[in-house]
Amino acid sequence: SNAAPESRLAWSPNGDRISFQAPDLDEWELDQGNLYIMDVATGEVAQPFPAFEGDLRRVEWQDANTIDALALVRTTTALCRFDLSKGEWTRLTSDESVFGGASFSADHTTVATVRSAPTMPGDVYLVELGSGAENGGSLVRLTDMNSGVSPERLNLAVPRLARWNSQDGLQIARLLYTPQPNTPGAIGLSLHGVPAGV
């Protein structure tokens, strides 16, 4: 009688465990997708990182004790590494870029991804993850989709991040875009009034 949706299943390298994402194990909760690990032989399920507040988008096992993932964390995405033996996770990218998709090399030292930002249209990059030290990851740009357009011509607005606490103490983030100086401006609102799936 499990009414919770599971997604993003991935086998461990030796096939003894399956990782998956779900908002809850028993019912549909208004929550982000949490990481769960199921032991195939026993059917036991564990949530190794209950305090992680990101929403996993791409999950891949590096080895028997390490999972690499692309995760939505607040207003950006990040490449993250989860160490199951220590119960610790590390953010592998430190900038405020948005990473879309992730294809890890066989040894998980490099990932190909599309990187973008509010003032930078998306391009394909290689991210060298190295030893996985926090805030590591050198970037190598592979494509230039907007080579004929100068940043000055794009004149893209830079958002400001603001946070406040809701009535229940949950921190809410917003991105405020204002027009560049001496340009006509308009206002647009994009409100997400209820959690996804409702």
N, C-alpha and C positions, 0 to 999 in steps of 0.2 A: 504494500500500500504506500509506495513512495511516490509522492506527488511533485517532487522537486525535479527540475530538468537538469540533467548532466550534459556536459559538453567537453570538447577539447581533450579527448582521451589520448593517452600516449603510453606505450609499453616501456618498461625499464629495459636496459640492454640485455639482461639475462632472462627476461620474460617472467620473473617471479612477482612483479608488481605492476599495477596500472595506475597512472596518475589521471585525475580528471578534475573538472571544475564544476562547482554547483553552488547556488546561493545557500543551500541547507541540505541536510541529508534526508529529512522526512517530509517537509512541506515547502511550498513556495514562499520564501521569505523575501522581503524587499531589501535585498542585500546584493553586493557585488559577488562575482564568482569567486568562491574560495577554493584553494588548492587542497585536494584530498588524495590520499594514497591508499589503494586497496591491495592487500595481500591476496594473491590469486589462490593459493592453497587453502587458506583459512577463511577467506571472505571478509576478514576484519578490515575496517576502514579507519584511517587516522587523518586528522587535520594538523599537519606539522607546523604551520605558520598562522595560527589564528589571529595574531595581531597585525598581520600584513593587510594594509588598507588599499592595495591596488586591485585592478581588474585584469586578469591575465588574458592576453590576446594570442599568444603563440607559445607553446610549451614543448620543450624537447629535452630528453635526458642526455646529459653529457657522459655520465658513468653511473655506477650503481648508487652513488650517494649525492649526485649533483644534478640539479635541473636548471637549465637556462630558459628564460622566458622574456617575452616582450610584454610589458604591463602598462596599463593606463594608471598613472599615479597622479591624482588630483587633476591638474589642467595640462599635463604633458604625458608623454610616454617615455619609457626607459627600458633599457636592457638590464635584466636583473639575473643574479645567480643565487640559487637556493641550495644550501649545504644541509642535506638531511641528517648527516652524522652529528653535526654541531647544533642543528636547529637555528641556524643563522642565515640571513639573506643579505646580499650586497647589491647596491645599485652600481652597474658597470659603466653607465654613461652619466655625465654630470651636467650637461648643458640643458637648456630649456627647449630643445628641439622636439619635434614630433617624429617618431619613427614608425613607419608603416610596413608591416611585414618583416620577416626575418628568416634568413636561410643561413644556418650555421655550418661552418666547415666541419669535417669529420672529427678533428681534435678540439673543436669549440674554442679556438684561439682567434677566429675571424668570423664575422657575420656580414652578409650583404643585406642592405636594407634601404628603403627610401626615406630620406631625411628631409624635413621641411620645417619652416618656422613662419610666423605671421608675415615677415618681410622677406622670406626666401621660399620661392616655389620648390616643389619636391624634385630631388635628384637622387640617383642611386649612389650609395657610398659603401665602402668597405670600412668596417670598424674593427680595429685590431684590439682584441680584448686582453691579450697577454696573460698575465697571471691572475687577472680578475681583481686587481687592487681597486678599492673604492675610488670612484671618480677617474678611473683609467679610461683607456680607449682612444687611440689615435684615429682620426678620420681621414680617409682617402676618397676624394670625389671622383666618380667614374663617368658621370654624364653631366651635360650642361644643356638642359632643356630650354633655357631662355637666354642663350648666348647672344641673340640679337637685340635683347632688351636690357638697357642699362638700369641699375637700381634707381637712379634719379628719375627715369621715365616712369617707372612703376609707381613711385610715390605712395607706397603702402603705409597704412597707419600702424603704429606700434601700440599694442595693447598694454594697459596697466593692470596688474593683478591686485585685487583687493580682497580681503577676507573679513568675515564677521561671524559671530556666533549666533546660531538660531536659538529659539526658546528652550530647546532641550540640550543646548550646549554643543551641538554638532557644528563644526567649523564649515562655513559655506564659502566657496570661492567664486569670484566673478571676474570676467575679463571686460575691461572698458576700452573701447576703441574710440578715439577722437580724431577728427580730420586734421591733416597736416596744416600748418600755418598757410594762410593765403590761398586756400582751396575751398571750393563749395563743399558743404557737408550735409549729410542727412543722418537720421538716426534709425537704427534698426534694432529690434529686440528679438532675441531667440530665447524663449523661456521653456524650461523643461519642468512642467508643473507636477508630474507624478513620476514615480520610478518606472523604468522600462518594464514591459511585460504586463502592465496593469491595464 
